[in-house]
Amino acid sequence: MKTWSRTTRYLTFFLSLGAFVWFIWAIQEMIGPLVIACLLAYVLNPIITYVNGISKLPRIWVISIVYVLIITLLTIGVFALTPVLIEQSQSLTVELENVLDELEMSAKQEIDRLGIDLDVSDLFDGIEGFFSTGLSLDRVFAVVSATSRNLVWTLIVLVTTFYLLKDWHLFREWMIGLAPPGYQGDARRLYGEIRDVWQAYLWGQLVLMALIGVLSGLGSAAIGLQSSAVALGVIAGVLDLIPSVGPVVAMVIAMLVAWFAGAPGYLPVSNVVYVLIVLGVFTVIQAVENIWFRPRIMGQSLKMHPALVFVGVTGGIAIGGILVGLLIVPLMGTVSVIGAYLRARMFGLDPWRPDPMSIPPPVSARNGLEPGYVEGIEYVQPAEPSEENDE
C-alpha cells in the first residue's frame, strides 16, 4: 500500500483542523444546547441503568417511558401554569407597588430617626416604574412568545439526550476507535480517567448543594423563619447548582418571605431591617461557600488546589457566563488528565505509571538504613551533588 508523504500528512492535518474550527464556529449557537443535552444524559443515565436492571425491560423501552413521563409532566405544567402565571403576575404587580410604598415609608422613617439628610423618593419611583412596566401583561406575553421560539432548541436537547442515552456505548466505542490501533488501549484508559473526573465533580456538587441547603435552612430558622426554613433550605440547595444566578434567586425569595412574615417577637426591628438581616445571612453563607467550601470540596474531589478551583469558577462566570462557570471545574480536570498523558508521551515516559516524585521513600531509607522495597516499588537513593552536576 502506498503511504502518504510527510508533507501530504501535515497538509491534510492542518486542513482538517481548519475545517473543524470553521465547523465549530458555524454551529456555535448549538454548542449550549448540545452541552445541556450531554449533562442531562449524564445525570439521567444512572436512573435509566437502575430501572433497566430491576425491571429487565429493554433499555430503549425504559428511556421511552421516562421520556413520555417527562414530556407529559412538562406539557401539563405549561398548560396549567400559563394562565396562573399571567393572573399572578398582574396581582404581583399591584402587590409590589404596595410593598414599595411601605418600603419607602419605612426607609424614610429610619433615615429620619438616624438624622440623615437623604431623599429616597426618586429611587423608589424608578423601581416602581420598572415593576409596573416589567410585569405588565404585554411583557408577560413577550416572555411567553420568546419561550415558544426556543421550542426548536428544546427539541434538539430532547432528541440529542435520547440518542445519547440509547447509544452511548456505541458512541464511546466510535470515539475510541478513532485512535490508531496501537493507542486504543490508551484512549480507553483516558476515557475512564475523564469519566472519574466528571463523576467526582457530580458528587462534589451534590455535597455542596446538601451543605448549602442545610446551612440556609438553619440560618433561616435562627433568624425567625422557622415555618419556611425547610422550604428555603431546599430552594437554596437546588438553586445552588446554577452559579451566581441561583443563589441570588434563593436570596430574593428569602427576603420576600421575610418581608411578608415580619420580624419575630425576639427581634424588635422593622420589616426593612429584618429583610436586611436576611440578606446579610444569605450573603455570608454564599461568601463562605464560594471562598471556603466550594474550592475545598471540589479540590479534594478532583485533586486540584482550592485556589485554582476558586479562580476557575470566578473567572469562568466572568468570561463565559453561567454555563462556563458550571462546567469550568470538570473541564479543568479533563484538561489536566489529557495534559499529563501528552506530557508523558512527549518525554518518552509511561503515562500509566505513578509519578516517582509522588511516592514516599521506604521507611528504611527515611531512617538512614539501606534502601529497600515497599510494595514492589524500588527506592533509588538520590545521587550526591557534584561539581559536574552543579555546572
Protein Blocks (a to p, Z undefined) as FASTA:
>chain_A
ZZddfklmmmmmmmmmmmmmmmmmmmmmmmmmmmmmmmmmmmmmmmmmmmmmmnopafkl
mmmmmmmmmmmmmmmmmmmmmmmmmmmmmmmmmmmmmmmmmmmmmmmmmmmmnopacdfk
lmmmmmmmmmmmmmgmklmmmmmmmmmmmmmmmmmmmmmmmmmmmmmmmmmmmmmmmpcf
klmmmmmmmmmmmmmmmmmmmmmmmmmmmmmmmmmmmmmmmnopamlmmmmmmmmmmmmm
pghjlmmmmmmmmmmmmmmnopafklccdfklmmmmmmmmmmmmmmmmmmmmmmmmmmmm
nopafklmmmmmmmmmmmnommlmmmmmmmmmmmmmmmmmmmmmmnopafkbccfklpcc
dfklmnopacddeehiacdddddddfklmZZ
